[in-house]
Amino acid sequence: MTSTHSNDLASQYAQLVKQEDDYVDQLVTCNKLILDAMDIIAKRAGVLHMDTVKQAAYHLHAMEQDLNRKLFEVRLEKSILAHHMSQST
């Protein structure tokens, strides 16, 4: 394979690493929000509108699932790209 092709693969891999880091950071934030929400619910459930609380919690959970799916996709692409990179050397 050409040096240019190897550079393209390395560039694509670096971009995937950045995406992975971004999704991990977003997941950490989302998990903190979920834990904070659960703490608020435990302390203040009696004065909160429970249907709204549940809906908000489900939205946070759906966001977490979406981020996990995106992270999985990026990691899968990284693995495939790593294989291609190992074949080009």
C-alpha positions in Angstrom: 0.0 0.0 0.0 1.1 3.5 -0.6 2.3 5.9 2.0 -0.6 8.2 1.2 -3.1 5.4 1.9 -1.4 4.6 5.2 -1.6 8.3 6.1 -5.3 8.3 5.3 -5.9 5.3 7.5 -3.9 6.9 10.3 -5.9 10.1 9.9 -9.2 8.3 10.0 -8.1 6.3 13.0 -7.1 9.5 14.8 -10.5 11.0 14.1 -12.2 7.9 15.5 -10.1 8.2 18.6 -11.3 11.8 19.1 -14.9 10.7 18.5 -14.5 7.9 21.0 -13.1 10.3 23.6 -16.0 12.7 23.0 -18.6 10.0 23.5 -16.9 8.8 26.6 -17.0 12.3 28.0 -20.6 12.7 27.1 -21.5 9.4 28.8 -19.7 10.4 32.0 -21.7 13.6 32.0 -24.9 11.8 31.3 -24.3 9.2 34.0 -23.6 12.1 36.5 -26.9 13.7 35.5 -28.7 10.4 36.0 -27.2 9.9 39.4 -28.0 13.5 40.4 -31.6 13.0 39.2 -32.0 9.8 41.2 -30.6 11.6 44.3 -33.1 14.5 43.8 -35.9 12.0 43.3 -35.0 10.2 46.5 -34.9 13.4 48.5 -37.8 15.3 47.0 -40.2 12.8 45.4 -43.0 14.0 47.7 -43.0 17.5 46.3 -42.3 16.7 42.6 -44.8 15.8 39.9 -43.9 12.2 39.4 -45.0 11.8 35.8 -42.7 14.6 34.8 -39.9 13.2 36.9 -40.3 9.8 35.3 -40.4 11.3 31.8 -37.2 13.3 32.4 -35.5 10.2 33.9 -36.5 8.1 30.8 -35.2 10.9 28.5 -31.8 10.8 30.3 -31.7 7.0 30.1 -32.6 7.1 26.3 -29.8 9.6 25.8 -27.4 7.3 27.7 -28.4 4.4 25.5 -28.0 6.4 22.3 -24.5 7.5 23.4 -23.6 3.9 24.2 -24.7 2.8 20.7 -22.7 5.6 19.1 -19.7 4.7 21.2 -20.0 1.0 20.2 -20.2 2.0 16.5 -17.0 4.1 16.8 -15.2 1.3 18.6 -16.3 -1.2 15.9 -15.1 1.1 13.1 -11.8 1.6 15.0 -11.3 -2.2 15.2 -12.0 -2.7 11.6 -9.7 0.2 10.7 -7.0 -1.2 12.9 -7.2 -4.5 11.0 -6.9 -2.7 7.7 -3.9 -0.7 9.1 -2.2 -3.9 10.2 -2.7 -5.4 6.8 -1.2 -2.4 5.0 2.2 -2.8 6.8 
